Amino acid sequence: MHFDIDPDVSRARTLPKAFYLEDAAWALARERILARSWQWLGDLADVATPGSLSPRTLLPGLLDEPLLLARDAAHTLRCLSNVCTHRGNLLVHEATTGAGGIRCGYHSRRFDLAGRMIFMPGFEGACDFPAASDHLPEVAFGAWRGHGFASLAPALPLAQVLGAVDERLAGTGLAGSTEGTEGSKEPEGTGGIAHWPHDPRRDRAFEFEAHWALYVENYLEGLHIPFVHPGLSQAIDMADYRYERFDWCNLQLGLARPGEVSFAAAAPGTPDAGLRVAAYYFWVWPNLMLNFYPWGLSVNLVLPLSPAHTRVVFRSYVRDASLLGGGAGGALDPVEMEDEAVVLTVQRGLRARLYDRGRYSPQHERGVHQFHRLIAAAMAQA
């Protein structure tokens, strides 16, 4: 299934509605976009010490792949399958520390923290046992500033996806020291994002009846903000709303109106010198948002559940609690409700016989155009 998006945004037409409505397109996008992309697994605070185990699920509701983060005595953090290689039993059900290994509760098969099978009762006389297939498969994994990412079949390195975010944040003072991405022996860095604590009280999860890509598209342009988000438009200067694109992510830069909360002044010679920044809105291919506000970071993960059912998970990492409640990041729940209402009406409109595809605003929708170009390229790959 191929979708052609003209590289010239001034001439291009958006994705045809078949991408959002047809079961074949949904199945293909699941395998060629989502199964091959890096997915956020959450922060790594619960696997900071040797002997830590933490079960995670890759794209719950879609891929539902049971994974296990395991940190061994050498401090190496791995992402393993959380399924016993004997009869498919789930191995670890909740995070734990001080583990010397991994034991299946069904038949007592045991693995070390690198995933190697080291003991199995009742298999005396079994030929060619143990084999490589008896060890736990290791999944591609990377740590980025205290957060974990995994992919079943990554199309490119994690550093290539998130490198532009690091580069853009370098002059802001937000990032702290550099951490490795691929590989898992690097320390978790000092200062910056990696040390902003998670605030569970601010956790949110929303479900709505619309295609996941519609939600991403809505996020990727500021054209709708004055018409859909009256509260947000009072905090951000929409006359000077800015867009920056990178290979696998992009940035929307919201500048604060006079009197509204903003970041501290950026250092001279950096991209934001002289600007009063209210928010850095980063989108990361294909379904992650990293929203930086003066109070901290809001991570938004878009979880596709079906062609017309999506779940969005919000997690907050607080840098300065005294700034919560103000500025562009002060009232996220109302903004979410306003976005969902629009996306729901678009989902209904796509079913109309008299609509197929539209055009892009060259000034405001280059991010949407980029997203559609990446979708078209991924869908065309064998």
Buried (B, 14 or more C-beta within 10 A) or exposed (E): BEBEBEEEBEEBBBBBBBBBBBEEBBEBBBBBBBBBBBBBBBBBBBBBEBBBBBBBBBBBBBBEBBBBBBBBEEEBBBBBBBBBBBEEBBBBEEBBBEBEBBBBEEEEBBBBBBBBBEEBEEEEEEEEEBEEEBBBBEBBBBBBBBBBBBBBEBBBBBBBBBBBBBEBBEBBBBBBEEBBBBEBEBEBBEEBBBBBEBBEEBEBEBEBBBBBBBBBBBBBBBBEBBEBBEEBBEBBBBEEBBBBBBEBBBBBBBBBBEEBBBBEEBEEEBBBEEBBBBBBBBBBBBBBBBBBBBBBBBBBBBBBBEBBBBBBBBBBBBBEEEBBEBBBBBBBEEBBEBBBEBBBEBBEEBEEEEEEBEEBEEEBBBBBBBBBBBBBBBBEEE
